[in-house]
Amino acid sequence: NMTSSEIRKLGVKFLKEFLKNEDIRVSGFYPSEKIQGKSERWWFEPPLEKIKNGTYLHLLCQYEDGSSFHYLRIPVKDIEGYIEKGSLDVREKTNSKYISIELSAQFDNRFQDLRGKGKINFSKYLQNP
């Protein structure tokens, strides 16, 4: 098993082909046995401050076998719209706000946010189907 820093390095290397100096969020694959019987998923907690500085929110979701990543590129204007509608889970810690995104890795609802009220399916943002 890879450490989270090794996963991040691999993810950043993967995305450098597509991006230059943009904020990138990377999640390892979490199997159900590691998360108290919940279904497989990916977790992200991007700070709102960093999201609003960019054009896109870039999410890398590690493949189950660890070989590569699913790449989601979500326009910041879409994220802001989801927040305005109350569809995403916005939280606060130490004087900063962040979005808590928990994406399903299950086949039948892959890339659906399991945490926010809107249960948004982010699969339409997938760049490498």
Backbone as JSON, one array per atom type, in Angstrom:
{
  "sequence": "NMTSSEIRKLGVKFLKEFLKNEDIRVSGFYPSEKIQGKSERWWFEPPLEKIKNGTYLHLLCQYEDGSSFHYLRIPVKDIEGYIEKGSLDVREKTNSKYISIELSAQFDNRFQDLRGKGKINFSKYLQNP",
  "N": [[0.83, -1.2, 0.0], [0.43, 2.26, -0.74], [1.67, 5.3, 0.71], [-0.11, 8.29, 1.74], [1.29, 10.57, 0.9], [2.89, 9.54, -1.12], [0.91, 8.77, -2.94], [-0.15, 11.28, -3.54], [2.12, 12.5, -4.8], [2.34, 10.89, -7.08], [-0.11, 11.47, -8.28], [0.12, 14.24, -8.78], [2.22, 14.23, -10.58], [0.98, 12.85, -12.67], [-0.96, 14.77, -13.46], [0.55, 16.96, -14.34], [0.97, 16.89, -17.04], [-1.31, 18.01, -18.08], [-1.81, 20.45, -16.76], [-0.62, 23.62, -15.45], [0.85, 24.7, -12.61], [-1.58, 24.75, -11.04], [-4.07, 24.4, -8.42], [-4.38, 21.22, -7.08], [-6.3, 18.43, -6.09], [-6.03, 15.36, -4.46], [-7.13, 12.04, -3.94], [-6.71, 8.98, -2.29], [-7.87, 5.63, -2.96], [-10.46, 4.44, -0.99], [-11.19, 1.5, 0.41], [-14.08, -0.42, 1.48], [-13.6, -1.86, 3.87], [-11.78, -0.3, 5.24], [-13.19, 1.86, 6.13], [-15.19, 1.59, 8.19], [-17.23, -0.23, 7.16], [-18.64, 1.3, 5.33], [-19.43, 2.05, 1.88], [-17.06, 1.83, -0.89], [-15.02, 4.71, -1.54], [-13.95, 8.11, -2.33], [-12.34, 10.92, -0.8], [-12.44, 14.46, -0.41], [-11.37, 17.68, 0.66], [-11.38, 20.55, -0.2], [-10.26, 23.91, 0.38], [-12.4, 26.74, 0.35], [-11.32, 29.22, -0.27], [-9.05, 28.63, -1.88], [-10.27, 27.37, -4.06], [-11.81, 29.41, -5.21], [-9.87, 31.0, -6.32], [-9.12, 29.86, -8.68], [-9.86, 28.57, -12.02], [-10.88, 26.09, -12.38], [-11.79, 23.27, -10.31], [-9.74, 20.69, -9.6], [-9.87, 17.27, -9.39], [-8.38, 14.27, -8.42], [-8.93, 10.88, -8.46], [-7.88, 7.99, -7.12], [-7.36, 4.94, -8.87], [-8.8, 1.74, -8.08], [-6.91, -0.32, -8.16], [-4.64, 1.15, -7.88], [-3.09, 1.98, -10.02], [-3.42, 4.27, -11.62], [-5.3, 7.31, -12.17], [-8.64, 8.61, -11.94], [-9.7, 11.51, -13.5], [-11.2, 14.44, -12.64], [-12.5, 17.49, -13.73], [-13.77, 20.33, -12.65], [-15.67, 23.14, -13.29], [-15.18, 26.22, -11.56], [-17.31, 28.01, -11.44], [-19.5, 26.28, -11.54], [-19.2, 24.92, -9.11], [-19.58, 27.07, -7.33], [-22.26, 27.63, -7.93], [-23.48, 25.24, -7.03], [-22.95, 25.5, -4.3], [-24.4, 27.83, -3.68], [-27.0, 26.84, -4.04], [-27.12, 25.18, -1.89], [-26.32, 22.59, -2.17], [-23.85, 21.34, -1.77], [-21.68, 20.19, 0.87], [-20.64, 22.5, 3.01], [-18.17, 23.37, 5.26], [-16.6, 24.52, 8.34], [-13.42, 25.25, 9.7], [-10.94, 26.26, 11.94], [-11.19, 29.15, 11.32], [-11.53, 29.11, 8.51], [-13.33, 28.25, 5.54], [-14.37, 25.22, 3.98], [-15.07, 22.74, 1.46], [-16.64, 19.67, 1.94], [-16.31, 16.82, 0.28], [-17.44, 13.7, -0.63], [-16.98, 11.19, -2.61], [-18.64, 8.56, -4.26], [-17.25, 5.39, -5.03], [-18.4, 3.24, -6.06], [-19.71, 1.08, -8.61], [-22.37, 1.51, -9.59], [-23.11, 4.13, -8.81], [-20.93, 5.8, -9.26], [-18.78, 8.55, -8.63], [-20.73, 10.13, -7.44], [-21.64, 12.56, -5.09], [-21.73, 11.81, -1.74], [-22.07, 13.14, 0.58], [-23.04, 15.86, 0.53], [-26.2, 17.68, 0.41], [-27.34, 17.81, -2.12], [-26.61, 15.51, -3.49], [-24.96, 15.36, -5.75], [-23.97, 14.24, -8.95], [-20.86, 13.88, -10.15], [-19.84, 12.79, -12.45], [-20.06, 13.81, -15.04], [-17.98, 15.52, -15.31], [-15.73, 14.1, -15.76], [-12.59, 13.57, -17.2], [-11.08, 11.59, -18.36], [-12.49, 9.1, -19.41]],
  "CA": [[0.0, 0.0, 0.0], [1.16, 3.51, -0.84], [1.33, 6.33, 1.69], [-0.86, 9.39, 1.12], [2.21, 11.47, 0.2], [3.28, 8.86, -2.37], [-0.25, 8.88, -3.82], [-0.19, 12.68, -4.01], [3.21, 12.71, -5.76], [1.97, 10.2, -8.31], [-1.21, 12.23, -8.86], [0.62, 15.51, -9.3], [3.0, 13.89, -11.78], [-0.03, 12.52, -13.69], [-1.65, 15.97, -13.94], [1.44, 17.96, -14.91], [0.8, 16.87, -18.49], [-2.49, 18.8, -18.43], [-1.93, 21.71, -16.03], [0.58, 24.31, -14.98], [0.75, 25.42, -11.32], [-2.93, 24.91, -10.5], [-4.34, 23.63, -7.21], [-4.82, 19.86, -7.41], [-6.7, 17.64, -4.93], [-5.83, 13.94, -4.74], [-7.62, 11.11, -2.92], [-6.51, 7.55, -2.47], [-9.08, 4.81, -2.98], [-10.76, 3.91, 0.33], [-12.06, 0.32, 0.37], [-15.08, -0.43, 2.55], [-13.08, -2.39, 5.15], [-11.02, 0.75, 5.92], [-14.06, 2.96, 6.56], [-16.29, 1.06, 9.01], [-18.32, -0.86, 6.42], [-19.23, 2.16, 4.3], [-19.01, 1.63, 0.55], [-15.82, 2.41, -1.39], [-15.17, 6.12, -1.86], [-12.84, 9.06, -2.33], [-12.64, 12.1, 0.02], [-11.74, 15.71, -0.71], [-11.76, 18.82, 1.49], [-10.71, 21.75, -0.7], [-10.65, 25.18, 0.99], [-13.13, 27.64, -0.56], [-10.39, 30.28, -0.67], [-8.22, 28.14, -3.0], [-11.14, 27.08, -5.19], [-12.24, 30.67, -5.84], [-8.74, 31.61, -7.03], [-8.87, 29.16, -9.93], [-10.92, 28.43, -13.02], [-11.42, 24.75, -12.18], [-11.39, 22.43, -9.19], [-9.19, 19.47, -10.18], [-9.89, 16.16, -8.44], [-7.83, 12.99, -8.87], [-9.44, 9.75, -7.67], [-7.01, 6.84, -7.4], [-7.98, 3.67, -9.27], [-8.8, 0.73, -7.03], [-5.64, -1.07, -8.2], [-3.54, 2.08, -7.62], [-2.25, 2.16, -11.2], [-3.57, 5.59, -12.21], [-6.31, 8.16, -11.54], [-9.76, 9.23, -12.64], [-9.46, 12.94, -13.42], [-12.41, 15.28, -12.73], [-12.21, 18.92, -13.84], [-15.06, 20.95, -12.37], [-15.58, 24.61, -13.33], [-15.44, 26.91, -10.3], [-18.66, 28.59, -11.49], [-20.44, 25.21, -11.18], [-19.04, 24.71, -7.66], [-20.24, 28.2, -6.67], [-23.7, 27.42, -8.1], [-23.89, 24.16, -6.11], [-22.9, 26.05, -2.94], [-25.55, 28.75, -3.56], [-28.22, 26.03, -3.92], [-27.04, 24.37, -0.68], [-26.15, 21.19, -2.59], [-22.57, 20.81, -1.29], [-21.46, 20.29, 2.31], [-19.62, 23.5, 3.33], [-17.84, 23.29, 6.69], [-15.65, 25.52, 8.81], [-12.45, 24.87, 10.74], [-9.94, 27.3, 12.19], [-11.45, 30.4, 10.59], [-11.61, 29.01, 7.05], [-14.38, 27.36, 5.07], [-13.97, 24.24, 2.99], [-16.14, 21.84, 1.01], [-16.37, 18.27, 2.22], [-16.85, 16.02, -0.82], [-17.24, 12.26, -0.44], [-17.45, 10.62, -3.87], [-18.8, 7.12, -4.31], [-16.42, 4.65, -5.98], [-19.21, 2.09, -6.46], [-20.0, 1.08, -10.05], [-23.71, 2.02, -9.92], [-23.25, 5.58, -8.57], [-19.57, 6.33, -9.21], [-18.59, 10.0, -8.65], [-21.83, 10.86, -6.81], [-21.31, 13.08, -3.76], [-22.54, 11.14, -0.72], [-22.12, 13.97, 1.78], [-23.87, 17.05, 0.34], [-27.65, 17.49, 0.28], [-27.73, 17.7, -3.52], [-26.21, 14.19, -4.03], [-24.53, 15.7, -7.11], [-23.15, 13.26, -9.65], [-19.79, 14.62, -10.81], [-19.28, 12.01, -13.56], [-20.02, 14.6, -16.27], [-16.73, 16.27, -15.32], [-14.64, 13.15, -15.96], [-11.78, 13.94, -18.37], [-10.45, 10.4, -18.93], [-13.41, 7.98, -19.17]],
  "C": [[0.87, 1.26, 0.0], [0.74, 4.46, 0.29], [0.58, 7.46, 0.97], [0.07, 10.36, 0.38], [2.71, 10.85, -1.1], [2.16, 8.94, -3.41], [-0.32, 10.29, -4.4], [0.89, 12.94, -5.05], [2.88, 12.1, -7.11], [0.86, 10.96, -9.04], [-0.76, 13.53, -9.47], [1.42, 15.27, -10.58], [2.05, 13.6, -12.95], [-0.62, 13.79, -14.3], [-0.75, 17.01, -14.58], [1.39, 17.99, -16.43], [-0.3, 17.83, -18.92], [-2.47, 20.22, -17.87], [-0.58, 22.33, -15.71], [0.23, 25.07, -13.71], [-0.66, 25.67, -10.82], [-3.08, 24.04, -9.26], [-4.97, 22.29, -7.58], [-5.15, 19.13, -6.12], [-6.63, 16.17, -5.32], [-6.4, 13.11, -3.6], [-7.22, 9.7, -3.29], [-7.86, 6.85, -2.51], [-9.27, 4.23, -1.58], [-11.7, 2.72, 0.2], [-12.96, 0.28, 1.6], [-14.52, -0.92, 3.89], [-12.26, -1.35, 5.91], [-11.91, 1.84, 6.5], [-15.35, 2.44, 7.21], [-17.49, 0.57, 8.19], [-19.04, 0.03, 5.43], [-18.73, 1.68, 2.94], [-17.74, 2.37, 0.11], [-16.04, 3.86, -1.8], [-13.85, 6.86, -1.91], [-13.28, 10.28, -1.53], [-11.8, 13.29, -0.41], [-12.26, 16.79, 0.24], [-11.05, 20.08, 1.01], [-11.21, 23.02, 0.0], [-11.34, 26.07, -0.05], [-12.21, 28.73, -1.11], [-9.57, 29.86, -1.9], [-9.06, 27.89, -4.24], [-11.46, 28.36, -5.95], [-11.12, 31.37, -6.59], [-8.5, 30.99, -8.4], [-10.05, 29.18, -10.87], [-11.64, 27.1, -12.83], [-10.99, 24.2, -10.83], [-10.97, 21.11, -9.83], [-9.16, 18.37, -9.13], [-9.32, 14.91, -9.11], [-8.28, 11.9, -7.92], [-8.63, 8.51, -8.07], [-7.82, 5.62, -7.81], [-7.89, 2.68, -8.11], [-7.48, -0.04, -6.98], [-4.42, -0.16, -8.01], [-2.72, 2.46, -8.83], [-2.31, 3.55, -11.81], [-4.72, 6.31, -11.5], [-7.45, 8.48, -12.49], [-9.54, 10.73, -12.44], [-10.77, 13.71, -13.66], [-11.98, 16.74, -12.76], [-13.54, 19.66, -13.77], [-14.91, 22.47, -12.42], [-15.96, 25.23, -11.98], [-16.84, 27.51, -10.29], [-19.73, 27.54, -11.17], [-20.41, 24.95, -9.67], [-19.78, 25.82, -6.91], [-21.77, 28.09, -6.77], [-24.22, 26.34, -7.17], [-23.92, 24.66, -4.67], [-24.11, 26.96, -2.71], [-26.86, 27.99, -3.36], [-28.24, 25.2, -2.64], [-26.82, 22.89, -0.97], [-24.86, 20.54, -2.09], [-22.45, 21.06, 0.21], [-20.31, 21.26, 2.57], [-19.42, 23.48, 4.85], [-16.82, 24.37, 7.05], [-14.7, 24.89, 9.82], [-11.35, 25.93, 10.77], [-10.06, 28.5, 11.23], [-11.4, 30.3, 9.06], [-12.69, 28.01, 6.68], [-13.82, 26.42, 4.02], [-15.19, 23.41, 2.59], [-15.72, 20.43, 1.38], [-17.09, 17.44, 1.14], [-16.46, 14.57, -0.61], [-17.83, 11.59, -1.67], [-17.53, 9.1, -3.8], [-17.86, 6.52, -5.35], [-17.14, 3.38, -6.44], [-19.57, 2.2, -7.94], [-21.32, 1.78, -10.37], [-23.91, 3.51, -9.66], [-21.88, 6.27, -8.45], [-19.55, 7.84, -9.44], [-19.78, 10.8, -8.12], [-21.39, 11.29, -5.42], [-22.27, 12.48, -2.74], [-22.75, 12.01, 0.51], [-23.08, 15.16, 1.64], [-25.34, 16.72, 0.12], [-28.08, 17.24, -1.16], [-27.44, 16.35, -4.16], [-25.77, 14.34, -5.5], [-23.7, 14.57, -7.69], [-22.14, 14.03, -10.5], [-19.23, 13.89, -12.03], [-19.21, 12.79, -14.87], [-18.73, 15.41, -16.4], [-15.5, 15.38, -15.56], [-13.91, 13.44, -17.28], [-11.16, 12.71, -19.06], [-11.33, 9.17, -18.71], [-12.83, 6.62, -19.55]]
}
